[in-house]
Amino acid sequence: MTLAWPAMLWLLAAVPLAAALYLHLLARRRRGARRYARLATVAETSSTARRHVPAVLLLLGLASLLFAIARPSAVIMLPSRVETIMLAIDASGSMRATDVKPDRITAAQTAAKTFIEDQPGHVRIGVVAVAGAAAVVQAPTDSRDELVQAIDRFQLQRGTALGSGLVMSLATLLPTGTIDVEKLLNPKGAQPAERRRGNAPTPKAGKPPGAEAKPAAPGSNRAAAIVLLSDGVSNVGPDPLEMAQVAADHGVRVFTVGIGTADGATLTSNGWSMRVRLDEDTLRKIASTTGAEYFRAGTAPDLKKIYKALSAQLAFDKNQSTEVTSLFVALGAAFAMLGALLSLLWFNRIF
């Protein structure tokens, strides 16, 4: 907990002073009562503990109200303001791999449908299919039936353009004209895929084409989010890490879900065999760059659990610092009112 005005804590010194004043008045009242035998007898028979309850409540109320003057803030979990989510799902040939049963794409489709059903009714969801190119197969909508139908229409194609998937998701989430889609998808002097995949030194981080002049803080756009599910291997299109930086510059979080196992699986096509493995490094960096989180799904049940966890994470904002002054004011008023009420009921007086 932090305080906006910590210097105001000196006001809490009034609490022990008030307690001392209460004890002084109580002692003086006792001395006066001893002059009369009957009053002394009555005082002896009254409950000592109950007699002090109203005063203790009043002191607690005073302490709470004085502490509120320092304007405390606490890191608490608040309901999220997410309004639109883009589901970007890998629809490349590697999703035919069977290391996740029955296969990666079927497990991904099933888990995505569960995720959609778990979202609050006001949240609009869009779907992007990511293969050699990325396409918005369903614009953001609150119709769960349309979303399920869009996911069922997925057809696997060659190539994986994760960067393009992020661009199309951002173009759908952000107001028209916010980013230059054409420049992002076809930057001049684009680097070859081998360099993007880490086989050559990575150039110094710079401003990706089409990025905004004044970047926002990563994750600051709490109304929108992207959920990217893939095996992480991007071999065509713009660099996914550069596109993740564009998302970060617009405050959009990209939660990534890696599907597959460390050993991967062997795919055979037209007499050629290829082993496909999960590339966690790329997905982890995308999530980290945008202030989001990476999840790994090695089995279909794991994938369902991850989407459940994602639903909860998107429903609430974690680690958000919020001023709680009003909470302490309300608490102080409640203590004071309760103390006054008990004093009135038990002793026919307010303190």
C-alpha positions as CSV (number, residue, x, y, z in Angstrom):
1,M,0.0,0.0,0.0
2,T,1.3,3.5,-0.9
3,L,0.2,6.9,0.3
4,A,-0.2,10.1,-1.7
5,W,0.2,12.3,1.3
6,P,2.2,10.3,3.9
7,A,2.9,13.5,5.9
8,M,-0.7,13.4,7.0
9,L,-0.1,10.3,9.1
10,W,0.9,12.6,12.0
11,L,-2.8,13.2,12.4
12,L,-3.1,9.6,13.8
13,A,-1.5,11.0,17.0
14,A,-5.0,12.2,17.8
15,V,-6.1,8.6,18.4
16,P,-4.0,7.8,21.5
17,L,-4.8,11.3,22.8
18,A,-8.5,10.6,22.4
19,A,-8.0,7.2,24.2
20,A,-6.2,9.0,27.0
21,L,-9.0,11.5,27.3
22,Y,-11.6,8.7,27.4
23,L,-9.7,7.0,30.2
24,H,-9.4,10.2,32.1
25,L,-13.2,10.9,31.9
26,L,-13.9,7.4,32.9
27,A,-11.7,7.6,36.0
28,R,-13.3,10.9,37.0
29,R,-16.8,9.4,36.6
30,R,-15.8,6.5,38.8
31,R,-14.5,8.8,41.6
32,G,-17.8,10.7,41.5
33,A,-19.8,7.5,41.6
34,R,-18.0,6.2,44.8
35,R,-19.6,9.0,46.8
36,Y,-22.9,7.2,46.5
37,A,-23.1,3.6,47.6
38,R,-25.9,2.7,45.2
39,L,-24.2,4.2,42.2
40,A,-21.0,2.3,43.1
41,T,-23.0,-0.9,43.3
42,V,-24.6,-0.3,39.9
43,A,-21.1,0.4,38.4
44,E,-19.8,-2.8,39.9
45,T,-22.5,-4.9,38.3
46,S,-22.2,-3.5,34.8
47,S,-20.2,-5.4,32.3
48,T,-16.7,-3.8,32.0
49,A,-16.0,-5.2,28.5
50,R,-19.4,-4.0,27.1
51,R,-18.9,-0.6,28.6
52,H,-15.8,0.0,26.5
53,V,-17.1,-1.4,23.2
54,P,-18.7,1.8,21.9
55,A,-15.6,3.8,22.8
56,V,-13.3,1.3,21.0
57,L,-15.5,1.4,17.9
58,L,-15.3,5.2,17.9
59,L,-11.5,5.2,18.2
60,L,-11.3,2.7,15.3
61,G,-13.6,4.9,13.2
62,L,-11.4,8.0,14.0
63,A,-8.2,6.1,13.1
64,S,-9.7,5.0,9.8
65,L,-10.9,8.5,8.9
66,L,-7.6,10.1,9.8
67,F,-5.7,7.4,7.8
68,A,-7.9,8.2,4.8
69,I,-6.6,11.8,4.7
70,A,-3.2,10.3,3.6
71,R,-5.0,9.1,0.4
72,P,-3.9,5.4,0.5
73,S,-3.6,3.3,-2.7
74,A,-3.5,-0.4,-3.0
75,V,-2.8,-3.0,-5.7
76,I,-6.1,-4.8,-6.1
77,M,-8.0,-6.9,-8.7
78,L,-10.8,-4.9,-10.5
79,P,-13.3,-6.0,-13.1
80,S,-11.7,-5.7,-16.6
81,R,-12.9,-3.2,-19.2
82,V,-12.2,-5.6,-22.1
83,E,-14.7,-5.0,-24.9
84,T,-13.2,-6.7,-27.9
85,I,-10.9,-9.8,-28.2
86,M,-9.3,-11.0,-31.4
87,L,-8.6,-14.7,-31.6
88,A,-5.7,-15.3,-34.0
89,I,-5.4,-19.0,-34.7
90,D,-2.6,-20.8,-36.6
91,A,-4.1,-22.5,-39.6
92,S,-0.9,-23.7,-41.2
93,G,0.0,-27.2,-42.3
94,S,2.0,-27.8,-39.1
95,M,-1.3,-27.8,-37.2
96,R,-1.9,-31.3,-38.6
97,A,0.7,-32.6,-36.2
98,T,-0.7,-35.3,-33.8
99,D,1.5,-34.6,-30.8
100,V,-1.6,-33.0,-29.3
101,K,-4.5,-35.4,-29.7
102,P,-6.4,-35.8,-31.9
103,D,-4.3,-33.2,-33.7
104,R,-3.3,-29.6,-33.0
105,I,-5.9,-27.9,-35.1
106,T,-8.9,-29.9,-33.8
107,A,-7.7,-29.4,-30.2
108,A,-7.3,-25.6,-30.9
109,Q,-10.8,-25.3,-32.4
110,T,-12.4,-27.2,-29.5
111,A,-10.7,-25.1,-26.9
112,A,-11.4,-21.8,-28.8
113,K,-15.1,-22.6,-28.8
114,T,-15.0,-23.2,-25.1
115,F,-13.2,-19.9,-24.6
116,I,-15.8,-18.1,-26.7
117,E,-18.7,-19.5,-24.6
118,D,-17.0,-18.5,-21.4
119,Q,-16.8,-14.8,-22.3
120,P,-19.3,-12.3,-20.9
121,G,-22.1,-11.4,-23.3
122,H,-21.0,-7.8,-23.8
123,V,-17.5,-8.9,-25.1
124,R,-17.2,-8.9,-28.8
125,I,-14.9,-11.5,-30.4
126,G,-13.3,-11.6,-33.8
127,V,-11.4,-14.5,-35.5
128,V,-8.3,-14.3,-37.7
129,A,-7.0,-17.4,-39.5
130,V,-3.2,-17.3,-39.8
131,A,-1.4,-19.3,-42.5
132,G,0.8,-18.1,-45.4
133,A,-1.4,-15.0,-45.2
134,A,-3.8,-13.8,-42.5
135,A,-7.5,-13.2,-43.0
136,V,-10.2,-12.0,-40.8
137,V,-12.7,-14.8,-41.0
138,Q,-15.1,-13.2,-38.5
139,A,-15.3,-9.5,-37.7
140,P,-15.9,-8.8,-33.9
141,T,-19.4,-9.9,-32.9
142,D,-21.3,-10.9,-29.8
143,S,-23.0,-13.7,-31.7
144,R,-21.4,-16.9,-30.4
145,D,-23.0,-19.0,-33.1
146,E,-21.3,-17.0,-35.9
147,L,-18.0,-17.3,-34.1
148,V,-18.3,-21.1,-33.8
149,Q,-19.2,-21.4,-37.5
150,A,-16.2,-19.3,-38.4
151,I,-13.9,-21.6,-36.5
152,D,-15.4,-24.6,-38.0
153,R,-14.6,-23.2,-41.5
154,F,-10.9,-23.3,-40.9
155,Q,-8.9,-24.9,-43.8
156,L,-5.2,-25.6,-43.3
157,Q,-2.8,-24.0,-45.8
158,R,0.9,-23.7,-46.4
159,G,3.1,-21.2,-44.5
160,T,2.8,-19.4,-41.2
161,A,2.7,-15.6,-41.1
162,L,2.3,-14.7,-37.4
163,G,3.3,-11.1,-38.0
164,S,0.5,-10.8,-40.6
165,G,-1.9,-12.3,-38.1
166,L,-1.0,-9.6,-35.5
167,V,-1.3,-6.9,-38.1
168,M,-4.8,-8.0,-39.2
169,S,-5.9,-8.3,-35.6
170,L,-4.6,-4.8,-34.8
171,A,-6.3,-3.4,-37.9
172,T,-9.6,-4.8,-36.7
173,L,-9.2,-3.7,-33.1
174,L,-8.0,-0.2,-33.6
175,P,-9.9,2.7,-35.3
176,T,-9.6,2.9,-39.0
177,G,-6.4,4.6,-40.1
178,T,-4.6,4.1,-36.8
179,I,-2.0,1.8,-38.4
180,D,-0.8,1.6,-42.0
181,V,-1.6,-2.1,-42.8
182,E,0.0,-2.0,-46.3
183,K,3.3,-0.7,-44.9
184,L,3.3,-3.2,-42.1
185,L,2.6,-6.2,-44.4
186,N,5.0,-5.1,-47.1
187,P,7.8,-3.0,-45.6
188,K,10.5,-1.8,-47.9
189,G,13.7,-3.7,-47.6
190,A,12.1,-6.6,-45.6
191,Q,14.6,-9.0,-44.2
192,P,14.6,-12.7,-45.4
193,A,12.8,-15.3,-43.4
194,E,16.1,-16.9,-42.3
195,R,17.1,-13.7,-40.6
196,R,13.8,-13.3,-38.9
197,R,14.0,-16.9,-37.6
198,G,17.2,-16.2,-35.8
199,N,19.8,-17.5,-38.2
200,A,21.5,-14.1,-38.6
201,P,22.1,-11.3,-36.1
202,T,19.0,-9.3,-35.2
203,P,19.2,-5.7,-36.2
204,K,18.9,-3.0,-33.5
205,A,15.4,-2.4,-32.5
206,G,13.9,0.5,-34.4
207,K,10.5,1.9,-35.2
208,P,8.5,-0.6,-37.3
209,P,6.9,0.8,-40.5
210,G,3.4,2.1,-39.8
211,A,3.9,2.5,-36.1
212,E,2.4,5.4,-34.2
213,A,4.6,8.5,-33.5
214,K,3.9,8.6,-29.8
215,P,3.7,5.0,-28.4
216,A,1.5,4.2,-25.5
217,A,2.5,2.2,-22.5
218,P,2.4,-1.6,-23.2
219,G,-0.9,-3.1,-22.0
220,S,-2.5,0.3,-21.4
221,N,-5.3,-0.3,-23.8
222,R,-7.5,-2.4,-21.5
223,A,-10.5,-2.4,-23.8
224,A,-8.8,-4.7,-26.4
225,A,-6.7,-7.8,-26.4
226,I,-5.4,-10.4,-28.9
227,V,-5.1,-14.1,-28.1
228,L,-2.6,-15.8,-30.5
229,L,-2.5,-19.6,-30.7
230,S,0.2,-21.2,-32.7
231,D,3.2,-23.5,-32.7
232,G,5.3,-20.4,-32.9
233,V,7.1,-21.1,-36.2
234,S,6.7,-18.1,-38.5
235,N,8.3,-18.4,-41.9
236,V,6.6,-15.8,-44.1
237,G,5.4,-12.2,-43.8
238,P,6.6,-9.5,-41.5
239,D,8.6,-10.2,-38.4
240,P,6.2,-11.2,-35.6
241,L,8.4,-9.6,-33.0
242,E,8.3,-6.2,-34.8
243,M,4.6,-6.5,-35.1
244,A,4.4,-7.3,-31.4
245,Q,6.2,-4.0,-30.8
246,V,3.6,-2.2,-32.9
247,A,0.9,-3.8,-30.7
248,A,2.8,-2.7,-27.6
249,D,3.1,0.8,-29.0
250,H,-0.7,0.9,-29.2
251,G,-1.2,-0.5,-25.7
252,V,-2.7,-3.8,-27.0
253,R,-1.8,-7.0,-25.1
254,V,-1.1,-10.2,-27.1
255,F,-1.6,-13.3,-25.0
256,T,0.1,-16.2,-26.7
257,V,-0.7,-19.9,-26.4
258,G,1.9,-22.4,-27.7
259,I,0.4,-25.7,-28.8
260,G,2.6,-28.7,-29.3
261,T,5.3,-30.7,-27.5
262,A,9.0,-30.3,-27.2
263,D,9.6,-33.4,-29.3
264,G,7.0,-32.4,-31.9
265,A,5.7,-34.7,-34.6
266,T,6.8,-35.8,-38.1
267,L,4.6,-34.7,-41.0
268,T,4.7,-36.4,-44.4
269,S,3.5,-34.8,-47.6
270,N,4.2,-35.8,-51.3
271,G,7.0,-38.1,-50.2
272,W,8.7,-35.5,-48.0
273,S,9.0,-35.7,-44.2
274,M,9.3,-32.8,-41.9
275,R,9.5,-32.6,-38.1
276,V,7.5,-29.7,-36.6
277,R,8.3,-28.6,-33.1
278,L,6.9,-25.9,-30.8
279,D,8.9,-22.6,-31.0
280,E,8.2,-21.2,-27.5
281,D,10.8,-18.5,-27.7
282,T,9.0,-16.4,-30.3
283,L,5.6,-16.7,-28.5
284,R,7.1,-15.9,-25.2
285,K,8.8,-12.8,-26.5
286,I,5.6,-11.6,-28.2
287,A,3.7,-11.8,-24.9
288,S,6.5,-10.2,-22.9
289,T,6.8,-7.3,-25.4
290,T,3.1,-6.5,-25.1
291,G,2.8,-6.8,-21.3
292,A,0.8,-10.1,-21.6
293,E,1.5,-13.7,-20.7
294,Y,2.6,-16.8,-22.5
295,F,0.9,-20.2,-22.0
296,R,2.1,-23.7,-23.2
297,A,-0.4,-26.4,-24.1
298,G,1.1,-29.9,-24.5
299,T,-2.2,-31.7,-24.5
300,A,-5.8,-31.0,-25.3
301,P,-6.9,-30.8,-21.6
302,D,-4.0,-28.4,-21.0
303,L,-5.3,-26.2,-23.8
304,K,-8.8,-26.1,-22.3
305,K,-7.4,-25.2,-18.8
306,I,-5.3,-22.4,-20.4
307,Y,-8.3,-20.9,-22.1
308,K,-10.2,-21.1,-18.8
309,A,-7.3,-19.2,-17.1
310,L,-7.3,-16.7,-19.9
311,S,-11.0,-16.1,-19.5
312,A,-10.4,-15.3,-15.8
313,Q,-7.4,-13.1,-16.6
314,L,-9.3,-11.1,-19.2
315,A,-12.2,-10.7,-16.8
316,F,-10.1,-9.0,-14.2
317,D,-7.3,-6.5,-14.2
318,K,-4.4,-7.7,-12.0
319,N,-1.8,-5.5,-10.3
320,Q,-3.8,-2.3,-10.8
321,S,-3.0,0.4,-8.3
322,T,-6.2,2.0,-7.1
323,E,-6.9,4.8,-4.5
324,V,-8.9,3.3,-1.6
325,T,-9.5,6.5,0.3
326,S,-13.3,6.1,0.0
327,L,-13.0,2.6,1.5
328,F,-11.4,3.9,4.7
329,V,-13.8,6.8,4.9
330,A,-16.7,4.3,4.7
331,L,-15.1,2.0,7.2
332,G,-14.5,4.9,9.6
333,A,-18.1,6.1,9.3
334,A,-19.4,2.5,9.9
335,F,-17.3,2.1,13.0
336,A,-18.5,5.4,14.4
337,M,-22.2,4.8,13.7
338,L,-22.0,1.3,15.1
339,G,-20.4,2.6,18.3
340,A,-23.0,5.3,18.7
341,L,-25.9,2.8,18.1
342,L,-24.6,0.4,20.7
343,S,-24.0,3.1,23.2
344,L,-27.6,4.3,22.7
345,L,-29.1,0.8,23.0
346,W,-27.0,-0.2,26.1
347,F,-26.7,3.0,28.0
348,N,-29.4,5.3,26.6
349,R,-26.8,7.9,25.6
350,I,-24.4,8.5,22.7
351,F,-21.0,8.0,24.3
